[in-house]
Amino acid sequence: QDSSSWLMTAHRLRRRYGHSVLLLDWLHHGRSGSPASASALSASALLAQLRASLEHVGWTGADHADGRLTLAGCSLGGALAMLYTSAFDADVDRLVLVAPAGFDEPWHRLSHAG
């Protein structure tokens, strides 16, 4: 899965609600390259990648003219969206998680209860 999986959703959000959407592929995921060092794949390094990307497009702090972000993430992106919200809560208005990594799946346990 790469960021192109979300293109239709991004187009619909733009068309219907006027939202700007930034789609990212994390290092060593999707269509991005592989880093020279495995340390570039740590949670803190990926969080820094997210922060740098948002700063690059002007979507952080007081620079963001549209107000606070609605931050969404799927799988690894969901885990990083949670970390970002925890670290930069003043930037985030809403958090949307789709099957975020790092959560136990209680529905699975319940379906196998005796």
Solvent accessible surface area in square Angstrom, and as a share of the most:
residue,aa,sasa,rsa
1,Q,153,0.68
2,D,29,0.15
3,S,26,0.17
4,S,45,0.29
5,S,67,0.43
6,W,83,0.29
7,L,82,0.41
8,M,129,0.58
9,T,59,0.34
10,A,12,0.09
11,H,102,0.45
12,R,135,0.49
13,L,63,0.31
14,R,135,0.49
15,R,180,0.66
16,R,186,0.68
17,Y,132,0.50
18,G,49,0.47
19,H,91,0.40
20,S,58,0.37
21,V,57,0.33
22,L,61,0.30
23,L,56,0.28
24,L,51,0.26
25,D,32,0.17
26,W,29,0.10
27,L,58,0.29
28,H,104,0.46
29,H,77,0.34
30,G,43,0.41
31,R,186,0.68
32,S,37,0.24
33,G,51,0.49
34,S,79,0.51
35,P,34,0.21
36,A,121,0.94
37,S,57,0.37
38,A,85,0.66
39,S,81,0.52
40,A,27,0.21
41,L,58,0.29
42,S,47,0.30
43,A,55,0.43
44,S,82,0.53
45,A,33,0.26
46,L,5,0.02
47,L,32,0.16
48,A,58,0.45
49,Q,44,0.19
50,L,9,0.04
51,R,52,0.19
52,A,56,0.43
53,S,26,0.17
54,L,5,0.03
55,E,93,0.42
56,H,161,0.72
57,V,63,0.36
58,G,25,0.24
59,W,50,0.17
60,T,10,0.06
61,G,44,0.43
62,A,112,0.87
63,D,114,0.59
64,H,26,0.12
65,A,103,0.80
66,D,120,0.62
67,G,36,0.35
68,R,134,0.49
69,L,13,0.07
70,T,71,0.41
71,L,18,0.09
72,A,67,0.52
73,G,11,0.10
74,C,35,0.21
75,S,56,0.36
76,L,51,0.25
77,G,10,0.10
78,G,0,0.00
79,A,21,0.16
80,L,2,0.01
81,A,2,0.02
82,M,53,0.23
83,L,76,0.38
84,Y,0,0.00
85,T,31,0.18
86,S,92,0.59
87,A,58,0.45
88,F,62,0.26
89,D,94,0.49
90,A,80,0.62
91,D,13,0.07
92,V,7,0.04
93,D,73,0.38
94,R,149,0.54
95,L,67,0.33
96,V,69,0.40
97,L,64,0.32
98,V,63,0.36
99,A,74,0.57
100,P,24,0.15
101,A,42,0.33
102,G,87,0.84
103,F,114,0.48
104,D,99,0.51
105,E,75,0.34
106,P,67,0.42
107,W,157,0.55
108,H,91,0.40
109,R,137,0.50
110,L,136,0.68
111,S,80,0.51
112,H,129,0.58
113,A,74,0.57
114,G,130,1.25
